Amino acid sequence: MLKEFKQFAMRGNVVDMAVGIVIGAAFGAIVTSFVNDILMPVIGLALGGTDFSNMFVLLRAGTPAPPPEGYASLGAAKGAGAVVFAYGVLINTMINFLIVAFALFMVIKAMNAAKREQAAAPPAPPPPSNEERLLTDIRDILAGRSQKV
């Protein structure tokens, strides 16, 4: 059983898939950081200082009760045990998804273009050998004689 597992684990497809998953997770972390730390603050600043990560609707207050102006942040609301609809986090996650999906689209598009380019240029056939040239000459001579008769 151990030998079978080793054969399975060392097949090319499984190793390639594992590498893809690790790289994909790292890419996802980079995109998440890009969206949360660079993109959303710029968008929030353009929209008048809005912090999307703290946009939420309070569905039920936690304990202790919130101050009259409400919870200062999503973290404070969750820390108090409040039930919230965190639509700002959803917006961030949707932007993450769109960036990852677009990046994957571009990678797949480039791979498909490379495959088409490779398939479009078939290799030139090798030149005929000396034997083939001689046989072609003999065929042509014989064809010429049969037309004269």
C-alpha positions in Angstrom: 0.0 0.0 0.0 2.9 2.4 0.8 4.4 1.6 -2.6 1.1 2.4 -4.4 0.8 5.7 -2.5 4.4 6.7 -3.4 3.7 6.0 -7.1 0.5 8.0 -6.9 2.2 10.9 -5.1 5.1 11.0 -7.4 3.1 11.1 -10.6 3.7 14.2 -12.6 0.1 15.4 -12.5 -0.2 15.2 -8.7 3.1 17.1 -8.2 2.1 19.7 -10.8 -1.3 20.2 -9.1 0.4 20.6 -5.7 2.7 23.2 -7.0 -0.2 25.0 -8.6 -2.2 25.0 -5.4 0.7 26.4 -3.4 1.4 29.1 -5.9 -2.3 29.9 -6.2 -2.6 30.3 -2.4 0.4 32.6 -2.4 -1.0 34.6 -5.3 -4.3 34.8 -3.4 -2.6 36.2 -0.4 -0.8 38.8 -2.5 -4.1 39.8 -4.2 -5.8 40.1 -0.8 -3.1 42.3 0.5 -3.1 44.4 -2.6 -6.9 44.9 -2.4 -7.0 45.5 1.4 -3.9 47.5 1.8 -3.5 49.5 -1.5 -6.6 49.4 -3.7 -9.4 49.8 -1.2 -7.8 52.7 0.8 -7.3 54.6 -2.5 -10.9 53.9 -3.5 -12.1 54.9 0.0 -10.1 58.1 -0.2 -11.6 58.9 -3.6 -15.1 58.3 -2.1 -14.5 60.7 0.8 -12.5 58.7 3.3 -14.8 55.6 3.3 -13.2 52.5 4.9 -14.9 49.5 3.3 -13.6 47.0 5.8 -15.6 48.8 8.5 -18.9 49.1 6.5 -21.5 47.0 8.2 -25.2 47.0 9.3 -25.9 46.2 12.9 -28.6 43.5 13.1 -28.5 42.9 16.8 -26.4 44.6 19.5 -24.0 42.7 21.6 -23.1 43.1 25.3 -22.1 45.6 26.5 -24.6 47.7 24.6 -23.1 49.9 21.9 -22.5 53.6 22.5 -25.2 55.9 21.1 -23.2 56.6 18.0 -22.8 52.8 17.4 -19.8 50.6 17.3 -16.6 52.3 16.1 -15.5 49.4 13.9 -16.5 46.0 12.7 -13.9 44.5 15.0 -15.5 46.3 18.0 -19.0 45.1 17.0 -17.8 41.5 16.6 -15.8 41.8 19.9 -19.0 42.7 21.7 -20.8 39.7 20.2 -23.0 41.8 17.9 -24.7 40.3 14.9 -23.6 42.3 11.8 -24.0 42.2 8.1 -20.5 43.0 7.0 -21.1 44.2 3.4 -17.8 46.1 3.2 -15.9 42.8 3.7 -18.0 41.3 1.0 -17.1 44.1 -1.4 -13.4 43.5 -0.6 -13.8 39.8 -1.3 -15.6 40.4 -4.5 -12.8 42.7 -5.7 -10.3 40.0 -4.7 -12.2 37.5 -6.8 -12.4 39.7 -9.8 -8.6 40.4 -9.8 -7.8 36.7 -9.4 -10.3 35.7 -12.1 -8.9 38.3 -14.5 -5.3 37.2 -13.8 -6.2 33.6 -14.4 -8.1 34.6 -17.6 -4.9 36.4 -18.9 -2.7 33.4 -18.1 -5.1 31.0 -19.8 -5.4 33.3 -22.8 -1.6 33.5 -23.1 -1.4 29.7 -22.9 -4.0 29.2 -25.6 -2.3 31.7 -27.8 1.0 29.9 -27.4 -0.7 26.6 -28.2 -2.3 28.1 -31.4 1.0 29.6 -32.5 2.7 26.2 -32.0 0.0 24.3 -33.8 -0.2 26.9 -36.7 3.4 26.4 -37.7 3.8 22.7 -38.5 7.4 21.6 -39.2 8.5 21.6 -42.8 8.6 18.1 -44.3 12.2 16.7 -44.7 13.6 16.9 -48.2 13.3 13.7 -50.2 16.1 11.2 -50.0 18.3 10.4 -53.0 16.3 7.2 -53.5 13.0 9.0 -53.6 14.4 11.5 -56.1 15.7 8.8 -58.3 12.4 6.9 -58.1 10.5 10.1 -59.0 12.7 10.6 -62.0 12.2 7.1 -63.2 8.4 7.5 -62.7 8.4 10.7 -64.7 10.4 9.1 -67.5 8.1 6.1 -67.7 5.1 8.4 -67.6 6.6 10.3 -70.6 7.1 7.1 -72.6 3.5 5.9 -72.0 2.1 9.2 -73.3 4.1 8.9 -76.6 2.7 5.4 -77.3 
